[in-house]
């Protein structure tokens, strides 16, 4: 058949409303078969598949991150608990040994000459070493002997050292007393203005009468009967 004749027939058919409706429905059905449910022309099938795979991968990552976050929360809770227990132990230790720690800090401020003498007395100059060795009678005696030498010979130049040694001696003496059911020794409480008594006091000058002007070093007496073990050193 002549092609022109075919074209005329086809054009005439397209002008028929019934045929146009059937063709439109056929084309729409064919297009729907080639598209996924909910898919539009903006998201072809291959793009939707890629997005689904990416979404699944991200979901796996989120799940792993949530597991890791849970592990870290548990670990943090354990570390927080350990830290609190350590802090409680430290607070308890500091409370129990506050005096020793304070004295030890002062002890570390002693002059070089004084520190060398103390090393010879205590041998172990750690915090525990000083307080364990310091309660031994021989070490207490040596500490007192050296303190008296400083008071009698270099008082003005050694006041800071003397103050630390006096405090240390008093504390060590109390520790020594605590090993008995009753205190053995007691530090004297001599005051400026007290009447000088040669049995109780030792003067740094030549005068042996009058009122005490300054107390340079307290003495030590037996707690049970008041017997003088060490005289207080004073100036009139």
LINJOQUI-V488871 format. One line per field, one symbol per residue. psi: psi as a letter, one per 20 degrees, with the letter a starting at -180 (. if undefined). burial: I if it has 24 or more other C-alpha atoms within 12 Angstrom, else O. A space follows every 50 residues. Layout:
# LINJOQUI-V488871
psi: ???
burial: ???
This chain:
# LINJOQUI-V488871
psi: qphhhggggghhhhiphghgggggggggghhhhjqrpjqrhhnrghghgg hgghhgghhggggghhghggghgggghghgggggggggggggghghkggg gghhghhiiqrggghgghhhgigokrghgghghhipghhgggggghghgg ghhlghikgggggghgggggghhhgghiirhqqgrpprlqqpiqppohhh qpqiahqjqaqpgqohpqaprphgjjppgpqqprq.
burial: OOOOOOOOOOOOOOOOOOOOOOOOOOOOOOOOOOOOOOOOOOOOOOOOOO OOOOOOOOOOOOOOOOOOOOOOOOOOOOOOOOOOOOOOOOOOOOOOOOOI OOIIOOIIOIOOOIIOIIIOIIOOOOIOOIIOIIIOOOIIOIIIIIIIOI IIOOIOOIOOIIIIIIIIIIIIIIIIOOOOOOOIIIIIOIOOOOOIIOOI IIIIOOOOOOOIOIIIIIIIIOOOOOOIIIIIIIII
